[in-house]
Amino acid sequence: MKLILRLAQKRVLRFAVVGTSNALISFGVLNIVFYAFNSSKIVASIVATSCALMFSFFMNRNFVFADKTKKAHKQAIPFVVVTISGTIIVLNSVYLLSLKLLDGREQPLIDLAHAITGLVLSQSFVDINLSTAIGAVVAMIWNYNGYRWFVFKRSTAEELLDATNTSTA
């Protein structure tokens, strides 16, 4: 039982590292598309999420869950289904809800950021970045569980065998 808990903790930590990297990719692309290409907030969010999707599949398959028991193309379809449903249903729903809740209430956050960092942020910067951050956290929880249950669902026996082989090597 201890070994199973240690495995789960390590996997969650690896998922957090990949999720953080994905968030950085997503935020970078989001801001580039929104500001450099003058796109709408929704278009920028969709483009950013799509770019992070490819990175996420590769890293989750090879690093987080380390599951190569199936061919990549057989894991890719359920991965995309979980991720897209997480994006369309979860991230974008939370994103839109956050935008609605923030509407007209950004100034205290702008003032706080200015007081702490000296930066002057625009209302749209606060809107898209805070809404994306909230949506990303909720979507990460959705995705982790979807990947674990439906995409990279190695048996506990396989994980224990790998952990035992790794620790004895």
DSSP file (Angstrom, degrees, kcal/mol; ACC not computed):
  #  RESIDUE AA STRUCTURE BP1 BP2  ACC     N-H-->O    O-->H-N    N-H-->O    O-->H-N    TCO  KAPPA ALPHA  PHI   PSI    X-CA   Y-CA   Z-CA
    1    1 A M     >        0   0    0      0, 0.0     4,-2.1     0, 0.0     5,-0.2   0.000 360.0 360.0 360.0 -40.1    0.0    0.0    0.0
    2    2 A K  H  >  +     0   0    0      1,-0.2     4,-2.5     2,-0.2     5,-0.2   0.906 360.0  52.0 -60.2 -41.9    2.9    2.4    0.8
    3    3 A L  H  > S+     0   0    0      1,-0.2     4,-2.5     2,-0.2    -1,-0.2   0.898 108.1  50.9 -62.9 -41.4    4.4    1.8   -2.6
    4    4 A I  H  > S+     0   0    0      2,-0.2     4,-2.4     1,-0.2    -1,-0.2   0.915 111.0  48.2 -62.9 -43.4    1.1    2.6   -4.4
    5    5 A L  H  X S+     0   0    0     -4,-2.1     4,-2.4     2,-0.2    -2,-0.2   0.902 111.4  50.2 -64.2 -41.2    0.8    5.8   -2.4
    6    6 A R  H  X S+     0   0    0     -4,-2.5     4,-2.4     2,-0.2    -2,-0.2   0.909 110.8  49.9 -63.1 -41.6    4.4    6.8   -3.3
    7    7 A L  H  X S+     0   0    0     -4,-2.5     4,-2.5     1,-0.2    -2,-0.2   0.928 111.3  48.3 -61.5 -45.3    3.8    6.0   -7.0
    8    8 A A  H  X S+     0   0    0     -4,-2.4     4,-2.6     1,-0.2    -2,-0.2   0.902 111.2  50.4 -63.4 -41.3    0.6    8.2   -6.9
    9    9 A Q  H  X S+     0   0    0     -4,-2.4     4,-2.2     2,-0.2    -1,-0.2   0.919 111.8  47.3 -64.0 -43.1    2.4   11.0   -5.2
   10   10 A K  H  X S+     0   0    0     -4,-2.4     4,-2.6     2,-0.2    -2,-0.2   0.906 112.5  49.6 -64.5 -40.3    5.3   11.0   -7.7
   11   11 A R  H  X S+     0   0    0     -4,-2.5     4,-2.8     2,-0.2    -2,-0.2   0.911 110.2  50.1 -66.3 -41.3    2.9   10.8  -10.6
   12   12 A V  H  X S+     0   0    0     -4,-2.6     4,-2.3     2,-0.2    -1,-0.2   0.901 111.2  49.8 -63.3 -39.6    0.9   13.8   -9.3
   13   13 A L  H  X S+     0   0    0     -4,-2.2     4,-2.1     2,-0.2    -2,-0.2   0.930 111.8  47.3 -63.8 -45.3    4.1   15.7   -8.9
   14   14 A R  H  X S+     0   0    0     -4,-2.6     4,-2.5     1,-0.2     5,-0.2   0.910 111.5  51.9 -61.3 -41.3    5.2   14.9  -12.5
   15   15 A F  H  X S+     0   0    0     -4,-2.8     4,-3.1     1,-0.2    -1,-0.2   0.898 108.1  51.8 -62.0 -40.0    1.7   15.9  -13.6
   16   16 A A  H  X S+     0   0    0     -4,-2.3     4,-2.5     2,-0.2    -1,-0.2   0.891 109.4  49.6 -63.8 -39.3    2.0   19.2  -11.8
   17   17 A V  H  X S+     0   0    0     -4,-2.1     4,-2.3     2,-0.2    -2,-0.2   0.939 115.2  43.1 -64.3 -46.7    5.4   19.9  -13.5
   18   18 A V  H  X S+     0   0    0     -4,-2.5     4,-3.0     1,-0.2    -2,-0.2   0.908 113.8  52.2 -65.7 -41.0    3.9   19.1  -16.9
   19   19 A G  H  X S+     0   0    0     -4,-3.1     4,-2.4    -5,-0.2    -2,-0.2   0.892 109.2  49.4 -62.1 -39.8    0.8   21.1  -16.1
   20   20 A T  H  X S+     0   0    0     -4,-2.5     4,-2.3     2,-0.2    -1,-0.2   0.918 112.1  48.2 -64.5 -43.3    2.9   24.1  -15.1
   21   21 A S  H  X S+     0   0    0     -4,-2.3     4,-2.4     2,-0.2    -2,-0.2   0.919 111.6  50.3 -62.0 -43.4    4.8   23.8  -18.3
   22   22 A N  H  X S+     0   0    0     -4,-3.0     4,-3.3     1,-0.2    -2,-0.2   0.905 108.7  52.4 -60.2 -41.7    1.6   23.6  -20.3
   23   23 A A  H  X S+     0   0    0     -4,-2.4     4,-3.3     2,-0.2     5,-0.3   0.913 108.8  49.6 -62.4 -42.2    0.2   26.6  -18.5
   24   24 A L  H  X S+     0   0    0     -4,-2.3     4,-2.4     2,-0.2    -1,-0.2   0.922 113.6  46.0 -63.0 -43.0    3.3   28.6  -19.4
   25   25 A I  H  X S+     0   0    0     -4,-2.4     4,-2.7     2,-0.2     5,-0.3   0.944 115.3  47.4 -61.6 -47.4    3.0   27.5  -23.1
   26   26 A S  H  X S+     0   0    0     -4,-3.3     4,-2.9     1,-0.2    -2,-0.2   0.924 113.2  46.7 -62.4 -46.4   -0.7   28.3  -23.0
   27   27 A F  H  X S+     0   0    0     -4,-3.3     4,-2.5     2,-0.2     5,-0.2   0.915 113.2  50.1 -62.9 -42.3   -0.3   31.7  -21.4
   28   28 A G  H  X S+     0   0    0     -4,-2.4     4,-2.2    -5,-0.3    -2,-0.2   0.951 115.8  40.6 -61.2 -50.0    2.5   32.6  -23.8
   29   29 A V  H  X S+     0   0    0     -4,-2.7     4,-3.1     2,-0.2     5,-0.3   0.906 112.9  56.5 -65.7 -41.6    0.6   31.7  -26.9
   30   30 A L  H  X S+     0   0    0     -4,-2.9     4,-2.5    -5,-0.3     5,-0.2   0.936 111.7  41.5 -54.2 -50.1   -2.6   33.2  -25.5
   31   31 A N  H  X>S+     0   0    0     -4,-2.5     4,-2.7     2,-0.2     5,-0.6   0.878 114.7  50.8 -70.1 -37.4   -1.0   36.6  -25.0
   32   32 A I  I  X>S+     0   0    0     -4,-2.2     4,-1.9    -5,-0.2     5,-1.0   0.949 114.9  42.8 -63.2 -48.3    0.8   36.5  -28.3
   33   33 A V  I  X5S+     0   0    0     -4,-3.1     6,-1.5     3,-0.2     4,-0.7   0.919 119.0  44.3 -65.8 -42.5   -2.3   35.6  -30.3
   34   34 A F  I  <5S+     0   0    0     -4,-2.5     4,-0.3    -5,-0.3    -2,-0.2   0.951 127.7  25.3 -67.9 -49.0   -4.5   38.1  -28.4
   35   35 A Y  I  <5S+     0   0    0     -4,-2.7    -3,-0.2    -5,-0.2    -2,-0.2   0.920 127.4  39.9 -86.6 -45.2   -2.1   41.0  -28.4
   36   36 A A  I  <<S+     0   0    0     -4,-1.9    -3,-0.2    -5,-0.6    -2,-0.1   0.850 129.0  30.5 -75.3 -33.2    0.1   40.5  -31.5
   37   37 A F  S  <<S-     0   0    0     -5,-1.0    -1,-0.2    -4,-0.7    -2,-0.2   0.361  99.5-129.4-107.9   4.7   -2.6   39.2  -33.8
   38   38 A N        +     0   0    0     -4,-0.3    -4,-0.2    -6,-0.2    -3,-0.2   0.856  50.2 161.6  51.4  41.3   -5.5   41.2  -32.3
   39   39 A S        -     0   0    0     -6,-1.5    -1,-0.1     1,-0.1     2,-0.0  -0.374  44.2 -92.5 -84.3 167.6   -7.6   38.1  -32.0
   40   40 A S     >  -     0   0    0      1,-0.1     4,-2.4    -2,-0.1     5,-0.2  -0.317  36.9-109.3 -72.3 165.1  -10.7   37.7  -29.8
   41   41 A K  H  > S+     0   0    0      1,-0.2     4,-1.9     2,-0.2     5,-0.1   0.883 118.9  48.8 -64.1 -39.2  -10.3   36.3  -26.3
   42   42 A I  H  > S+     0   0    0      2,-0.2     4,-2.4     1,-0.2    -1,-0.2   0.926 111.5  48.1 -69.1 -44.7  -12.0   33.0  -27.2
   43   43 A V  H  > S+     0   0    0      1,-0.2     4,-2.6     2,-0.2     5,-0.2   0.924 112.0  50.5 -61.1 -44.2   -9.9   32.5  -30.4
   44   44 A A  H  X S+     0   0    0     -4,-2.4     4,-2.3     1,-0.2    -1,-0.2   0.897 110.8  49.6 -61.2 -40.0   -6.7   33.2  -28.5
   45   45 A S  H  X S+     0   0    0     -4,-1.9     4,-2.3     2,-0.2    -1,-0.2   0.907 111.4  48.1 -65.5 -42.5   -7.8   30.7  -25.8
   46   46 A I  H  X S+     0   0    0     -4,-2.4     4,-2.1     2,-0.2    -2,-0.2   0.912 113.1  47.4 -66.0 -43.4   -8.5   28.0  -28.4
   47   47 A V  H  X S+     0   0    0     -4,-2.6     4,-2.1     2,-0.2    -2,-0.2   0.926 112.9  49.0 -63.8 -44.7   -5.2   28.5  -30.2
   48   48 A A  H  X S+     0   0    0     -4,-2.3     4,-2.0    -5,-0.2    -2,-0.2   0.911 111.5  48.9 -61.8 -43.3   -3.3   28.4  -27.0
   49   49 A T  H  X S+     0   0    0     -4,-2.3     4,-1.4     1,-0.2    -1,-0.2   0.895 109.1  53.0 -65.1 -39.9   -5.0   25.3  -25.8
   50   50 A S  H  X S+     0   0    0     -4,-2.1     4,-1.0     1,-0.2    -1,-0.2   0.903 108.7  49.5 -62.9 -41.7   -4.3   23.5  -29.1
   51   51 A C  H  X S+     0   0    0     -4,-2.1     4,-1.0     1,-0.2     3,-0.3   0.907 111.6  48.4 -64.3 -41.0   -0.6   24.3  -29.0
   52   52 A A  H  X S+     0   0    0     -4,-2.0     4,-2.7     1,-0.2    -1,-0.2   0.755  98.6  72.1 -70.7 -23.5   -0.3   23.0  -25.5
   53   53 A L  H  X S+     0   0    0     -4,-1.4     4,-2.4     2,-0.2    -1,-0.2   0.914  96.8  47.1 -59.4 -46.6   -2.2   19.8  -26.4
   54   54 A M  H  X S+     0   0    0     -4,-1.0     4,-1.9    -3,-0.3    -1,-0.2   0.927 114.4  46.5 -64.2 -45.2    0.6   18.3  -28.5
   55   55 A F  H  X S+     0   0    0     -4,-1.0     4,-2.4     1,-0.2     5,-0.2   0.915 111.9  52.9 -60.5 -43.3    3.2   19.0  -25.8
   56   56 A S  H  X S+     0   0    0     -4,-2.7     4,-2.9     2,-0.2     5,-0.3   0.906 107.2  49.7 -62.3 -44.8    0.8   17.6  -23.1
   57   57 A F  H  X S+     0   0    0     -4,-2.4     4,-2.6     1,-0.2     5,-0.3   0.954 112.7  47.1 -60.6 -49.7    0.2   14.3  -24.9
   58   58 A F  H  X S+     0   0    0     -4,-1.9     4,-2.1     1,-0.2     5,-0.2   0.927 116.9  42.7 -58.3 -47.3    3.9   13.7  -25.4
   59   59 A M  H  X>S+     0   0    0     -4,-2.4     4,-2.5     2,-0.2     5,-1.9   0.878 115.2  48.2 -71.6 -38.3    4.8   14.5  -21.8
   60   60 A N  I  <>S+     0   0    0     -4,-2.9     5,-2.6    -5,-0.2     6,-0.6   0.907 115.3  45.4 -68.6 -39.7    2.0   12.7  -20.2
   61   61 A R  I  <5S+     0   0    0     -4,-2.6     6,-1.4    -5,-0.3    -2,-0.2   0.908 126.9  27.7 -68.2 -41.7    2.6    9.5  -22.2
   62   62 A N  I  <5S+     0   0    0     -4,-2.1    -2,-0.2    -5,-0.3    -3,-0.2   0.715 135.6  18.0 -97.1 -22.9    6.3    9.5  -21.7
   63   63 A F  I  <5S+     0   0    0     -4,-2.5    -3,-0.2    -5,-0.2    -4,-0.1   0.785 122.9  39.3-119.0 -50.2    6.9   11.2  -18.4
   64   64 A V  I   <S+     0   0    0     -5,-1.9    -4,-0.2     1,-0.1    -3,-0.2   0.988 136.4  10.6 -72.8 -59.2    3.8   11.5  -16.2
   65   65 A F  S   <S-     0   0    0     -5,-2.6    -4,-0.2    -6,-0.2    -1,-0.1   0.619  82.8-152.2 -97.4 -14.9    2.2    8.1  -16.7
   66   66 A A        +     0   0    0     -6,-0.6     2,-0.7    -7,-0.3    -4,-0.2   0.893  37.7 157.0  42.2  53.1    5.1    6.5  -18.6
   67   67 A D        +     0   0    0     -6,-1.4     3,-0.2    -7,-0.3    -1,-0.2  -0.870  17.5 149.1-116.3 100.5    2.6    4.2  -20.4
   68   68 A K        +     0   0    0     -2,-0.7    -1,-0.1     1,-0.1     4,-0.1  -0.026  39.0 113.9-113.6  27.4    3.8    2.8  -23.7
   69   69 A T  S    S+     0   0    0      2,-0.1     2,-0.3     3,-0.0    -1,-0.1   0.758  80.3  40.5 -70.8 -23.6    1.7   -0.4  -23.4
   70   70 A K  S    S-     0   0    0     -3,-0.2     2,-0.1     1,-0.0     5,-0.1  -0.825 102.8 -90.4-117.2 160.5   -0.4    0.8  -26.3
   71   71 A K    >>  -     0   0    0     -2,-0.3     4,-1.2     1,-0.1     3,-1.1  -0.399  39.5-115.2 -67.0 148.8    0.6    2.4  -29.5
   72   72 A A  H >> S+     0   0    0      1,-0.3     4,-2.4     2,-0.2     3,-0.6   0.873 113.7  56.4 -56.2 -41.7    0.6    6.2  -29.4
   73   73 A H  H 3> S+     0   0    0      1,-0.3     4,-1.0     2,-0.2    -1,-0.3   0.791 104.8  53.2 -65.9 -24.8   -2.2    6.6  -31.9
   74   74 A K  H <4 S+     0   0    0     -3,-1.1    -1,-0.3     1,-0.2    -2,-0.2   0.758 114.8  41.0 -78.7 -24.4   -4.4    4.4  -29.8
   75   75 A Q  H <X S+     0   0    0     -4,-1.2     4,-2.1    -3,-0.6    -2,-0.2   0.734 104.4  68.6 -88.2 -25.6   -3.8    6.6  -26.8
   76   76 A A  H  X S+     0   0    0     -4,-2.4     4,-2.9    -5,-0.2     5,-0.2   0.889  94.9  53.6 -63.7 -40.9   -4.0    9.8  -28.7
   77   77 A I  H  X S+     0   0    0     -4,-1.0     4,-2.5     2,-0.2    -1,-0.2   0.963 113.2  40.1 -64.1 -52.6   -7.7    9.6  -29.5
   78   78 A P  H  > S+     0   0    0      0, 0.0     4,-2.7     0, 0.0     5,-0.2   0.877 115.0  55.4 -64.3 -31.8   -8.9    9.1  -25.9
   79   79 A F  H  X S+     0   0    0     -4,-2.1     4,-2.9     2,-0.2    -2,-0.2   0.943 109.8  44.9 -60.7 -47.5   -6.3   11.7  -24.8
   80   80 A V  H  X S+     0   0    0     -4,-2.9     4,-3.5     2,-0.2     5,-0.3   0.899 112.2  52.6 -64.7 -40.2   -7.8   14.3  -27.3
   81   81 A V  H  X S+     0   0    0     -4,-2.5     4,-2.4    -5,-0.2     5,-0.2   0.940 113.3  43.3 -60.9 -47.3  -11.3   13.4  -26.2
   82   82 A V  H  X S+     0   0    0     -4,-2.7     4,-2.3     2,-0.2    -2,-0.2   0.937 118.9  44.5 -63.1 -45.7  -10.5   13.9  -22.5
   83   83 A T  H  X S+     0   0    0     -4,-2.9     4,-2.3    -5,-0.2    -2,-0.2   0.928 115.1  46.0 -67.1 -46.1   -8.5   17.1  -23.2
   84   84 A I  H  X S+     0   0    0     -4,-3.5     4,-3.8     2,-0.2     5,-0.4   0.919 114.3  47.9 -65.5 -42.4  -11.0   18.6  -25.7
   85   85 A S  H  X>S+     0   0    0     -4,-2.4     4,-2.2    -5,-0.3     5,-1.0   0.903 112.4  50.6 -64.3 -37.4  -13.9   17.9  -23.4
   86   86 A G  I  <>S+     0   0    0     -4,-2.3     5,-3.4    -5,-0.2     4,-0.4   0.871 116.6  41.7 -63.8 -36.1  -11.9   19.4  -20.5
   87   87 A T  I  <>S+     0   0    0     -4,-2.3     5,-3.3     3,-0.2     6,-0.3   0.951 121.5  37.5 -75.7 -51.9  -11.3   22.4  -22.6
   88   88 A I  I  <5S+     0   0    0     -4,-3.8     5,-0.2     3,-0.2    -3,-0.2   0.951 131.0  27.6 -68.0 -48.7  -14.7   22.9  -24.2
   89   89 A I  I  <5S+     0   0    0     -4,-2.2     4,-0.3    -5,-0.4    -3,-0.2   0.955 135.2  21.1 -80.0 -51.3  -16.7   21.9  -21.2
   90   90 A V  I  ><S+     0   0    0     -5,-1.0     4,-3.0    -4,-0.4     5,-0.3   0.980 125.5  37.2 -87.7 -66.3  -14.5   22.8  -18.2
   91   91 A L  I  ><S+     0   0    0     -5,-3.4     4,-3.0     1,-0.2    -4,-0.2   0.929 123.1  40.9 -58.0 -50.9  -11.8   25.3  -19.1
   92   92 A N  H  ><S+     0   0    0     -5,-3.3     4,-2.8     2,-0.2    -1,-0.2   0.852 115.6  50.8 -70.8 -32.0  -13.9   27.5  -21.4
   93   93 A S  H  > S+     0   0    0     -4,-0.3     4,-2.5    -6,-0.3    -2,-0.2   0.943 115.8  41.5 -66.5 -46.4  -17.0   27.3  -19.2
   94   94 A V  H  X S+     0   0    0     -4,-3.0     4,-2.9     2,-0.2    -2,-0.2   0.894 114.7  53.7 -65.6 -39.2  -15.0   28.3  -16.2
   95   95 A Y  H  X S+     0   0    0     -4,-3.0     4,-2.6    -5,-0.3    -2,-0.2   0.947 112.0  43.1 -58.2 -51.4  -13.2   30.9  -18.4
   96   96 A L  H  X S+     0   0    0     -4,-2.8     4,-2.3     2,-0.2    -2,-0.2   0.903 114.8  49.9 -65.0 -41.1  -16.5   32.5  -19.6
   97   97 A L  H  X S+     0   0    0     -4,-2.5     4,-2.6     2,-0.2    -1,-0.2   0.917 111.6  49.0 -62.1 -43.2  -18.0   32.4  -16.1
   98   98 A S  H  X S+     0   0    0     -4,-2.9     4,-2.6     2,-0.2    -2,-0.2   0.911 109.6  51.7 -63.6 -42.5  -14.8   34.0  -14.7
   99   99 A L  H  X S+     0   0    0     -4,-2.6     4,-1.6     1,-0.2    -1,-0.2   0.926 111.8  47.5 -58.4 -43.7  -15.0   36.7  -17.4
  100  100 A K  H  < S+     0   0    0     -4,-2.3    -2,-0.2     1,-0.2    -1,-0.2   0.915 113.9  46.5 -64.0 -43.4  -18.6   37.4  -16.5
  101  101 A L  H  < S+     0   0    0     -4,-2.6    -1,-0.2     1,-0.2    -2,-0.2   0.833 114.8  47.3 -69.3 -31.9  -17.8   37.5  -12.7
  102  102 A L  H >< S+     0   0    0     -4,-2.6     3,-3.9    -5,-0.2     4,-0.3   0.760  79.4 124.3 -78.1 -25.1  -14.8   39.8  -13.3
  103  103 A D  T 3< S-     0   0    0     -4,-1.6    -3,-0.0     1,-0.3    -4,-0.0  -0.097  91.7  -5.0 -48.1 111.9  -16.6   42.2  -15.6
  104  104 A G  T 3  S+     0   0    0      1,-0.0    -1,-0.3    19,-0.0     3,-0.1   0.450 118.9  86.6  84.0   1.1  -16.2   45.6  -14.1
  105  105 A R    <   +     0   0    0     -3,-3.9     4,-0.4     1,-0.1    -2,-0.2   0.152  55.3  98.1-116.7  18.1  -14.5   44.3  -11.0
  106  106 A E    >>  +     0   0    0     -4,-0.3     4,-2.5     1,-0.2     3,-0.7   0.772  60.0  81.8 -78.0 -26.4  -10.9   44.3  -12.2
  107  107 A Q  H 3> S+     0   0    0      1,-0.3     4,-2.9     2,-0.2     5,-0.2   0.849  88.3  51.7 -56.5 -43.0   -9.8   47.6  -10.7
  108  108 A P  H 3> S+     0   0    0      0, 0.0     4,-2.3     0, 0.0    -1,-0.3   0.893 113.3  47.0 -60.7 -36.1   -9.0   46.3   -7.2
  109  109 A L  H <> S+     0   0    0     -3,-0.7     4,-2.6    -4,-0.4    -2,-0.2   0.897 112.1  49.6 -69.2 -40.1   -6.9   43.5   -8.7
  110  110 A I  H  X S+     0   0    0     -4,-2.5     4,-2.2     2,-0.2    11,-0.3   0.925 112.6  47.7 -62.6 -44.4   -5.1   46.0  -11.0
  111  111 A D  H  X S+     0   0    0     -4,-2.9     4,-2.5    -5,-0.2    -2,-0.2   0.895 112.0  49.7 -63.4 -41.5   -4.5   48.3   -8.0
  112  112 A L  H  X S+     0   0    0     -4,-2.3     4,-2.3    -5,-0.2     5,-0.2   0.927 111.1  48.6 -64.4 -45.4   -3.2   45.3   -5.9
  113  113 A A  H  X>S+     0   0    0     -4,-2.6     4,-3.0     1,-0.2     5,-0.7   0.899 112.7  49.1 -61.6 -40.1   -0.8   44.2   -8.7
  114  114 A H  H  X5S+     0   0    0     -4,-2.2     4,-1.6     4,-0.2    -2,-0.2   0.913 111.0  49.2 -65.6 -42.6    0.4   47.8   -9.0
  115  115 A A  H  <5S+     0   0    0     -4,-2.5    -2,-0.2     1,-0.2    -1,-0.2   0.872 119.7  37.6 -64.9 -36.9    1.0   48.1   -5.3
  116  116 A I  H  <5S+     0   0    0     -4,-2.3    -2,-0.2    -5,-0.2    -1,-0.2   0.902 136.4  14.4 -81.8 -43.5    2.9   44.8   -5.1
  117  117 A T  H  <5S-     0   0    0     -4,-3.0    -3,-0.2    -5,-0.2    -2,-0.2   0.640  89.5-123.5-110.9 -17.8    4.9   44.9   -8.4
  118  118 A G     << +     0   0    0     -4,-1.6     2,-0.2    -5,-0.7    -4,-0.2   0.410  67.5 134.5  84.6  -3.2    4.7   48.4   -9.7
  119  119 A L        -     0   0    0     -6,-0.7     2,-0.7     1,-0.0    -1,-0.3  -0.551  51.7-142.5 -81.1 144.5    3.2   47.1  -12.9
  120  120 A V        -     0   0    0     -2,-0.2     2,-0.3    -3,-0.1    -9,-0.1  -0.930  23.8-165.5-106.2 111.4    0.2   48.8  -14.5
  121  121 A L        -     0   0    0     -2,-0.7     2,-0.1   -11,-0.3    -7,-0.1  -0.716  14.5-125.1 -99.9 146.9   -2.1   46.1  -15.9
  122  122 A S     >  -     0   0    0     -2,-0.3     4,-2.0     1,-0.1     5,-0.2  -0.450  23.9-114.4 -83.4 162.4   -4.9   46.6  -18.4
  123  123 A Q  H  > S+     0   0    0      1,-0.2     4,-2.7     2,-0.2     5,-0.1   0.908 117.9  50.9 -61.4 -42.7   -8.4   45.4  -17.7
  124  124 A S  H  > S+     0   0    0      2,-0.2     4,-2.6     1,-0.2     5,-0.3   0.859 106.8  54.4 -67.3 -34.0   -8.2   43.0  -20.6
  125  125 A F  H  > S+     0   0    0      2,-0.2     4,-2.0     1,-0.2     5,-0.3   0.935 112.0  43.7 -62.9 -45.6   -4.9   41.6  -19.3
  126  126 A V  H  X>S+     0   0    0     -4,-2.0     4,-2.3     2,-0.2     5,-0.5   0.923 114.0  52.7 -64.1 -44.6   -6.4   40.8  -16.0
  127  127 A D  H  X5S+     0   0    0     -4,-2.7     4,-1.9     1,-0.2     5,-0.3   0.962 115.4  36.0 -56.1 -57.5   -9.6   39.4  -17.6
  128  128 A I  H  X5S+     0   0    0     -4,-2.6     4,-1.6     1,-0.2    -1,-0.2   0.872 121.9  43.9 -72.5 -35.2   -7.9   36.9  -19.9
  129  129 A N  H  X5S+     0   0    0     -4,-2.0     4,-2.2    -5,-0.3    -1,-0.2   0.918 116.9  42.3 -78.8 -42.4   -5.1   35.8  -17.6
  130  130 A L  H  X5S+     0   0    0     -4,-2.3     4,-2.4    -5,-0.3     5,-0.2   0.921 116.5  49.3 -68.8 -42.4   -7.0   35.5  -14.4
  131  131 A S  H  X<S+     0   0    0     -4,-1.9     4,-2.3    -5,-0.5    -2,-0.2   0.900 112.7  48.1 -61.8 -40.7   -9.9   33.7  -16.2
  132  132 A T  H  X S+     0   0    0     -4,-1.6     4,-2.8    -5,-0.3    -1,-0.2   0.902 109.9  52.2 -66.8 -41.1   -7.5   31.4  -17.9
  133  133 A A  H  X S+     0   0    0     -4,-2.2     4,-1.9     2,-0.2    -2,-0.2   0.924 111.6  45.8 -62.2 -44.6   -5.7   30.6  -14.6
  134  134 A I  H  X S+     0   0    0     -4,-2.4     4,-1.7     1,-0.2    -2,-0.2   0.938 115.5  46.6 -64.1 -46.2   -8.9   29.7  -12.9
  135  135 A G  H  X S+     0   0    0     -4,-2.3     4,-2.6    -5,-0.2    -2,-0.2   0.875 109.5  55.1 -62.3 -38.0  -10.1   27.6  -15.8
  136  136 A A  H  X S+     0   0    0     -4,-2.8     4,-2.4     2,-0.2    -1,-0.2   0.888 105.5  51.3 -65.2 -40.1   -6.7   25.9  -16.1
  137  137 A V  H  X S+     0   0    0     -4,-1.9     4,-1.5     2,-0.2    -1,-0.2   0.941 113.8  43.6 -62.9 -47.1   -6.7   24.7  -12.4
  138  138 A V  H  X S+     0   0    0     -4,-1.7     4,-1.9     1,-0.2    -2,-0.2   0.916 114.8  50.0 -65.1 -42.2  -10.2   23.2  -12.8
  139  139 A A  H  X S+     0   0    0     -4,-2.6     4,-3.2     1,-0.2    -1,-0.2   0.845 104.7  58.3 -66.4 -33.7   -9.3   21.6  -16.2
  140  140 A M  H  X S+     0   0    0     -4,-2.4     4,-2.6     2,-0.2     5,-0.2   0.903 106.5  48.2 -63.0 -39.7   -6.1   20.1  -14.7
  141  141 A I  H  X S+     0   0    0     -4,-1.5     4,-1.8     2,-0.2     5,-0.2   0.936 114.0  47.0 -64.6 -45.8   -8.1   18.2  -12.1
  142  142 A W  H  X S+     0   0    0     -4,-1.9     4,-2.4     1,-0.2    -2,-0.2   0.947 114.7  46.6 -57.4 -51.4  -10.4   17.0  -14.9
  143  143 A N  H  X S+     0   0    0     -4,-3.2     4,-3.3     2,-0.2     5,-0.3   0.908 108.1  54.1 -64.1 -44.7   -7.6   16.0  -17.2
  144  144 A Y  H  X S+     0   0    0     -4,-2.6     4,-2.5     1,-0.2    -1,-0.2   0.948 113.7  42.2 -55.5 -49.7   -5.5   14.2  -14.6
  145  145 A N  H  X S+     0   0    0     -4,-1.8     4,-2.4    -5,-0.2     5,-0.2   0.890 115.0  50.1 -67.7 -38.4   -8.4   12.0  -13.6
  146  146 A G  H  X>S+     0   0    0     -4,-2.4     4,-2.6    -5,-0.2     5,-0.8   0.914 113.1  46.0 -64.2 -43.1   -9.5   11.5  -17.3
  147  147 A Y  I  X>S+     0   0    0     -4,-3.3     5,-2.9     3,-0.2     4,-1.0   0.920 115.4  47.3 -64.9 -42.9   -6.0   10.5  -18.3
  148  148 A R  I  <5S+     0   0    0     -4,-2.5    -2,-0.2    -5,-0.3    -1,-0.2   0.894 121.7  34.3 -66.7 -40.8   -5.6    8.2  -15.3
  149  149 A W  I  <5S+     0   0    0     -4,-2.4    -2,-0.2    -5,-0.2    -1,-0.2   0.798 134.7  16.6 -87.3 -29.7   -9.0    6.5  -15.8
  150  150 A F  I  <5S+     0   0    0     -4,-2.6    -3,-0.2    -5,-0.2     3,-0.2   0.702 127.2  31.4-120.2 -24.8   -9.4    6.4  -19.6
  151  151 A V  I  <<S+     0   0    0     -4,-1.0     2,-0.6    -5,-0.8    -3,-0.2   0.889 125.5  23.8-104.5 -58.7   -6.1    7.0  -21.4
  152  152 A F  S   <S+     0   0    0     -5,-2.9     2,-1.5    -6,-0.1    -1,-0.1  -0.517  74.7 157.2-109.1  61.4   -3.1    5.7  -19.5
  153  153 A K        +     0   0    0     -2,-0.6     2,-0.1    -3,-0.2    -5,-0.1  -0.449  10.6 168.8 -95.2  64.6   -4.8    3.1  -17.4
  154  154 A R        -     0   0    0     -2,-1.5    -2,-0.1     1,-0.1     2,-0.0  -0.434  40.2-105.1 -68.6 148.3   -2.1    0.8  -16.5
  155  155 A S     >  -     0   0    0      1,-0.1     4,-2.1    -2,-0.1     5,-0.2  -0.353  22.2-116.3 -72.6 157.6   -2.9   -1.8  -13.9
  156  156 A T  H  > S+     0   0    0      1,-0.2     4,-2.7     2,-0.2     5,-0.2   0.866 117.3  57.6 -59.7 -36.7   -1.6   -1.4  -10.4
  157  157 A A  H  > S+     0   0    0      2,-0.2     4,-2.4     1,-0.2    -1,-0.2   0.904 106.0  48.5 -62.5 -41.7    0.3   -4.7  -10.9
  158  158 A E  H  > S+     0   0    0      2,-0.2     4,-2.4     1,-0.2    -1,-0.2   0.911 112.7  48.3 -64.3 -41.9    2.1   -3.2  -14.0
  159  159 A E  H  X S+     0   0    0     -4,-2.1     4,-2.7     2,-0.2    -2,-0.2   0.916 112.3  48.4 -64.4 -43.3    3.0    0.0  -12.0
  160  160 A L  H  X S+     0   0    0     -4,-2.7     4,-2.6     2,-0.2    -2,-0.2   0.901 110.7  51.3 -64.3 -40.5    4.3   -2.0   -9.1
  161  161 A L  H  X S+     0   0    0     -4,-2.4     4,-2.6     2,-0.2    -2,-0.2   0.931 112.2  46.4 -61.7 -45.8    6.3   -4.3  -11.4
  162  162 A D  H  X S+     0   0    0     -4,-2.4     4,-2.5     2,-0.2    -2,-0.2   0.916 113.3  49.1 -62.2 -42.9    7.9   -1.2  -13.0
  163  163 A A  H  X S+     0   0    0     -4,-2.7     4,-2.3     2,-0.2    -2,-0.2   0.891 112.3  48.2 -64.7 -39.1    8.6    0.4   -9.6
  164  164 A T  H  X S+     0   0    0     -4,-2.6     4,-1.6     2,-0.2    -1,-0.2   0.917 112.7  47.9 -67.0 -43.1   10.1   -2.8   -8.3
  165  165 A N  H  X S+     0   0    0     -4,-2.6     4,-1.0     1,-0.2    -2,-0.2   0.878 113.0  49.2 -64.2 -38.3   12.3   -3.1  -11.4
  166  166 A T  H  < S+     0   0    0     -4,-2.5    -2,-0.2     1,-0.2    -1,-0.2   0.900 111.9  47.3 -67.7 -41.3   13.4    0.5  -11.2
  167  167 A S  H  < S+     0   0    0     -4,-2.3    -1,-0.2     1,-0.2    -2,-0.2   0.757 115.0  45.4 -75.3 -23.4   14.3    0.3   -7.5
  168  168 A T  H  <        0   0    0     -4,-1.6    -1,-0.2     1,-0.2    -2,-0.2   0.619 360.0 360.0 -92.3 -13.4   16.3   -2.9   -7.9
  169  169 A A     <        0   0    0     -4,-1.0    -1,-0.2    -3,-0.2    -2,-0.1   0.480 360.0 360.0 -76.7 360.0   18.2   -1.8  -11.0
